[in-house]
Amino acid sequence: MAAQAVSLLREVARLEAPLEELRALQSVVQAVPLHELREQAAELRLRPLFSLLNQNNRC
């Protein structure tokens, strides 16, 4: 399940308007046990996600 979160995060980084993908990412991350996310944290590239969150264009 954590691998799915990593995959969605990579997809979000490539898109201009990833609202649907961000919603899917939220659902997946909430369903993954925290220890699984920690194990894969090294693979997560969060800069694109935080960049999207910091945009003024909120939907």
N, C-alpha and C positions, 0 to 999 in steps of 0.2 A: 504494500500500500504506500509506503514512503517513496518507493521508486516512481509511483504514479504522480506524487507531488512534485518530485524532481522533474519529471517529464513535462508536466503542466507549466512549471516555472520556466523551463527553457522555451516552451511555446509562447508564453506571455511575453518574454523578452523580445521576440521577433515581430510582434504585432503592434500596429499603431493604435487600435481601439479594442483592447482585449477584455472588455467588460464581461462577456460570457465566460471566457476562460478564467478570469479572476474569481468569478462566482463558483466555478467548478473547483478551482484550487482551494478556495475557502472550505468547501464541503469535504474535500479529500483530507485536507490538513486537520480538520476537526475530528475526523474519523480515525486518524493514525495515532497509535500510542506514542507518547512523548519519547520513550526510549528509542523507538524506531527512527524518529526524526533526528534525534541526537546522533545516531549512528551514521546518518547520511548527511549531516550538516556540512561536512567538508565539501560535498558536491554542490551544495546549494549556492547559487549566485543570486544574492538578494538585491544587489544594486538596481537592476532594472525594475524590480517590484517596488522598491522604495521611491524610485524616480516617478513611477506611475502614481503612487499614492500622494506625492508632493505636487502633482499638477493641479492647477486651478480649475481645470475643466472637469467638474464633477457631474456625474450623470445621475 
